[in-house]
Amino acid sequence: MLILKGKNSNGIVGRYKSIIDARKIFSDAQKYLAQNLIDQELVLVEGDHVVMTCMLKMFKNHSSLSPTNLDLYGIEAHVN
């Protein structure tokens, strides 16, 4: 069982059967980090082993097709 939780708060964001649920893991991480003021980084753990850390990263959209420059948020992940 994989658990996604806040690095500072230890608050559980989600539980997953396997890493195959990656799309759901990243979606949950992005939603949580965009709304949370305590945790700026999440860890995905399996038992005592940290599998991955993820943080929210802001990207500037400089597309010439866009009428405005929008700030886009994505997840930057580091697999251990």
For each residue, the residues with C-beta under 8 A, 3 or more apart:
1: 15 16 17 46
2: 15 16 17 18 19 21 25 44 45 46 51
3: 12 14 15 16 44 45 46
4: 12 13 14 15 16 25 28 29 42 43 44
5: 9 10 11 12 13 42 43 45
6: 9 10 11 13 32 36 38 39 41 42 43
7: 39 40 41 42 43 53
8: 38 39 40 41
9: 5 6 38 39
10: 5 6
11: 5 6 38 39
12: 3 4 5 15
13: 4 5 6 28 29 32 42
14: 3 4 24 25 28
15: 1 2 3 4 12
16: 1 2 3 4 19 21 24 25
17: 1 2 20 21
18: 2 21
19: 2 16 22 25 51
20: 17
21: 2 16 17 18 24 25
22: 19 25 26
23: 26 27
24: 14 16 21 27 28
25: 2 4 14 16 19 21 22 28 29 44
26: 22 23 29 30 54 75 77
27: 23 24 30 31
28: 4 13 14 24 25 31 32
29: 4 13 25 26 32 33 42 54 75
30: 26 27 33 34 56 73 74 75
31: 27 28 34 35
32: 6 13 28 29 35 36 39 42
33: 29 30 36 39 40 42 54 55 56 75
34: 30 31 56 73
35: 31 32
36: 6 32 33 39
37:
38: 6 8 9 11
39: 6 7 8 9 11 32 33 36 42
40: 7 8 33 55 56
41: 6 7 8 53 54 55
42: 4 5 6 7 13 29 32 33 39 53 54 55
43: 4 5 6 7 50 52 53 54
44: 2 3 4 25 50 51 52 53 54
45: 2 3 5 48 49 50 51
46: 1 2 3 49 51
47:
48: 45
49: 45 46 80
50: 43 44 45 53 80
51: 2 19 44 45 46 79 80
52: 43 44 77 78 79 80
53: 7 41 42 43 44 50 77 78 80
54: 26 29 33 41 42 43 44 75 76 77 78
55: 33 40 41 42 75 76
56: 30 33 34 40 73 74 75 76
57: 73 74 75 76
58: 71 72 73
59: 71 72 73 74
60: 69 71 72
61: 66 69 70 71 72
62: 69
63: 66
64:
65:
66: 61 63 69 70
67:
68:
69: 60 61 62 66
70: 61 66
71: 58 59 60 61
72: 58 59 60 61
73: 30 34 56 57 58 59
74: 30 56 57 59
75: 26 29 30 33 54 55 56 57
76: 54 55 56 57
77: 26 52 53 54
78: 52 53 54
79: 51 52
80: 49 50 51 52 53
